[in-house]
Amino acid sequence: MTTAEPRVGARVMGAQGTRIGRVDAVFADYLLVRTRGLLPVDLYLPRSEVRVREDGALAIEADAATAYERWHRPLRRAPHD
């Protein structure tokens, strides 16, 4: 694992190596990820759930369906408040 920081445009890969989406914005405690597909969805991924791979992509320990269930809703309040 590398110590690089997540960046806008980075690919987000799921547990089985499937692509979840791309990072749209980087915040202090979470990443805004836009899923791929005909109807893209915004996911609010906690940074604690993400690791940076050697190739620069980001990896999470969840598949696309689990990621959607956990993180498809906006945060109720800003995590830094």
C-alpha positions in Angstrom: 0.0 0.0 0.0 1.3 3.5 -0.9 0.9 6.6 1.3 -0.4 8.7 -1.6 -3.5 10.7 -0.9 -6.8 10.1 -2.8 -7.3 12.5 -5.7 -10.1 13.8 -7.9 -10.5 11.4 -10.9 -9.1 8.4 -9.2 -10.9 5.1 -9.9 -12.6 3.4 -7.0 -12.5 -0.4 -7.1 -14.7 -2.8 -5.2 -13.8 -6.0 -3.3 -13.8 -8.2 -6.3 -11.9 -5.8 -8.5 -15.0 -4.3 -10.1 -15.0 -0.6 -10.8 -17.4 1.3 -8.5 -16.8 4.8 -9.9 -14.5 7.9 -9.9 -13.7 10.4 -7.2 -15.5 13.7 -7.9 -14.3 15.6 -4.8 -12.0 15.0 -1.8 -13.0 16.3 1.6 -11.3 16.0 5.1 -13.3 12.9 6.2 -14.9 11.5 3.1 -14.8 11.2 -0.7 -17.6 12.1 -3.1 -17.6 9.2 -5.6 -19.8 9.3 -8.8 -20.8 5.8 -9.8 -20.6 4.6 -13.4 -23.6 3.7 -15.5 -26.6 5.1 -17.2 -27.9 6.7 -14.0 -24.9 7.7 -11.9 -25.3 7.9 -8.2 -23.2 9.9 -5.7 -21.6 7.9 -2.9 -20.2 9.6 0.2 -17.3 7.2 1.1 -15.6 7.7 4.5 -11.9 8.0 4.0 -11.3 5.4 6.7 -12.9 2.8 4.4 -10.5 3.6 1.5 -7.0 2.5 0.7 -4.8 3.6 -2.1 -3.4 0.8 -4.3 0.0 0.8 -5.9 -1.5 1.8 -9.3 -3.1 4.9 -7.9 -6.7 3.5 -7.8 -8.6 3.4 -4.6 -9.9 0.1 -3.1 -12.8 -0.5 -0.7 -13.8 -3.8 1.0 -17.3 -3.8 -0.4 -19.0 -4.7 -3.6 -21.0 -2.2 -5.6 -24.3 -3.2 -4.0 -23.0 -2.9 -0.5 -21.3 0.4 -1.2 -24.6 1.7 -2.5 -26.5 0.5 0.6 -24.0 2.1 3.0 -23.0 5.4 1.3 -25.6 6.5 -1.3 -27.3 9.1 0.9 -25.8 12.5 1.7 -24.4 13.0 5.2 -26.8 14.5 7.6 -24.2 17.0 8.8 -20.7 17.9 7.8 -18.3 15.4 9.4 -15.9 18.2 10.4 -18.5 20.2 12.5 
